[in-house]
Amino acid sequence: MVLLDSRAGIHDIAAIAIMRLSSLSLLFANDNPHTWAGYRMLFDQWRQLPASLRDDLRQRLKMVAAMVPSASAPERLERFRDHAQQCFAETLYDDTCPDDDEAFNFGPDDENAPHFPLPILFAHDLVGIDRASVLDWHEQPFIKAAYDRFLPEAGALAVEEQA
């Protein structure tokens, strides 16, 4: 599994790791125009790959909505999902008609779609946490709340990929 955090931009080495080394690539992102512009450029490059490489690659992707403010999480996750779906639709999803079951294309609300995000919620207590001085840091309520949906869903995807 490859975890890619694109908040600081996407480096060529990250793109190679996704293409060649992983069976599952989690693409971490914040919902902002810079993120989607970066992913759009990367996906546009992948669209130029031979069909067999492109088809294999795009089946191994899953978006992660990182640092989502918990107070407005449902609205922000919906907006993230819509922006991710638009990015995928413009680049990696097949143009298709509704009855084409063979096409690589997903509706906006399809939880199995690569664009449908796994969420990680943001809590101010996460900033600067000193794991060395708080031995049970992973048991803290704010940690559990932040990763409540992400860990089981990412774990299930990783296990699925290993099978």
C-alpha positions in Angstrom: 0.0 0.0 0.0 1.2 3.5 -0.8 0.0 6.6 1.1 0.4 9.8 -0.8 -0.1 13.1 0.9 -0.4 15.8 -1.8 -0.8 18.9 0.4 2.8 19.9 -0.4 2.5 18.9 -4.1 3.0 15.7 -6.0 6.6 14.7 -6.7 7.7 12.5 -9.6 8.9 9.8 -7.1 5.4 9.6 -5.6 3.9 9.1 -9.1 6.4 6.3 -9.7 5.6 4.6 -6.4 1.9 4.6 -7.2 2.4 3.3 -10.7 5.0 0.6 -10.0 5.1 -0.4 -6.3 1.6 -0.5 -4.9 -1.5 -2.7 -5.0 -3.5 0.1 -3.4 -2.8 3.8 -3.3 -4.5 6.1 -0.9 -4.4 9.7 -2.2 -4.6 12.1 0.7 -5.9 15.5 -0.1 -7.5 18.7 1.2 -10.4 20.1 -0.7 -8.9 23.1 -2.3 -8.3 24.3 -5.9 -4.5 23.6 -5.7 -5.1 20.0 -4.7 -7.5 19.3 -7.6 -5.2 21.1 -10.1 -2.3 18.9 -9.0 -4.3 15.7 -9.2 -5.8 16.7 -12.5 -2.3 17.2 -14.0 -1.2 13.8 -12.6 -4.3 12.1 -13.8 -4.0 13.7 -17.3 -0.5 12.2 -17.5 -1.8 8.8 -16.5 -4.5 9.1 -19.1 -1.7 9.0 -21.7 -0.5 5.6 -20.5 -1.2 2.5 -22.6 -4.7 1.2 -21.8 -3.5 -1.9 -19.8 -1.3 0.2 -17.5 -3.9 2.9 -17.1 -6.7 0.4 -16.4 -4.7 -1.4 -13.8 -3.5 1.8 -12.1 -6.9 3.5 -11.8 -8.4 0.4 -10.1 -5.9 0.8 -7.3 -6.7 4.3 -6.2 -8.8 5.6 -3.3 -9.1 9.3 -2.2 -8.7 10.3 1.5 -10.2 13.5 2.7 -7.6 14.7 5.2 -8.0 17.2 8.0 -11.8 17.6 7.6 -13.2 20.0 10.3 -15.5 17.8 12.4 -18.0 20.6 13.1 -19.0 20.7 9.4 -17.8 17.2 8.3 -20.9 16.1 6.4 -21.1 19.2 4.2 -17.3 19.3 3.6 -17.1 15.6 2.8 -19.9 16.0 0.3 -18.1 18.9 -1.3 -14.9 17.0 -1.4 -16.6 14.0 -3.0 -18.1 16.2 -5.7 -14.8 17.8 -6.5 -13.0 14.4 -6.5 -15.7 12.9 -8.7 -15.4 15.8 -11.2 -11.6 15.4 -11.3 -11.8 11.7 -11.9 -14.6 12.2 -14.5 -12.5 14.7 -16.5 -9.4 12.5 -16.5 -9.6 8.8 -15.5 -13.2 7.8 -15.8 -14.5 6.4 -19.1 -17.0 8.4 -21.1 -19.9 6.1 -21.1 -23.6 5.6 -21.4 -25.6 4.5 -18.3 -26.0 0.8 -19.4 -22.3 0.1 -20.1 -21.4 -2.2 -17.2 -17.8 -2.7 -18.5 -16.8 1.0 -18.3 -14.7 2.4 -15.5 -17.1 5.0 -14.3 -18.9 5.7 -11.0 -21.8 7.8 -9.9 -21.1 10.6 -7.3 -22.6 8.6 -4.4 -20.9 5.2 -5.1 -19.0 4.4 -2.0 -16.8 1.9 -3.9 -15.6 4.6 -6.3 -12.0 5.8 -6.2 -13.3 9.4 -5.8 -15.5 8.6 -2.7 -13.3 9.7 0.1 -12.2 7.9 3.3 -12.4 10.7 5.9 -9.9 11.8 8.5 -11.4 14.4 10.8 -9.4 17.3 12.2 -9.1 18.1 15.8 -7.0 20.9 17.3 -5.6 18.5 19.9 -3.9 16.6 17.0 -1.5 19.5 16.4 1.8 19.0 18.1 0.8 15.9 20.0 3.8 14.5 21.9 3.4 10.7 21.5 6.5 10.1 23.6 5.1 11.8 26.8 1.5 10.4 26.4 1.9 6.6 26.3 -1.8 6.0 25.6 -2.0 8.7 22.9 -3.7 6.3 20.5 -6.5 5.7 23.0 -7.4 9.4 23.4 -11.0 10.2 22.4 -9.9 12.9 19.9 -7.7 10.4 18.1 -10.4 7.8 17.9 -12.9 10.4 16.7 -10.4 11.7 14.0 -9.7 8.2 12.6 -13.0 6.5 13.4 -14.0 5.8 9.8 -10.6 5.9 8.1 -8.9 3.1 10.0 -11.5 0.3 9.5 -12.2 1.2 5.9 -8.5 1.6 4.9 -7.8 -1.6 6.8 -10.5 -3.5 4.9 -9.2 -2.2 1.6 -5.7 -3.3 2.5 -6.9 -6.8 3.5 -9.0 -7.0 0.3 -5.9 -6.1 -1.8 -3.8 -8.8 -0.1 -6.3 -11.5 -0.9 
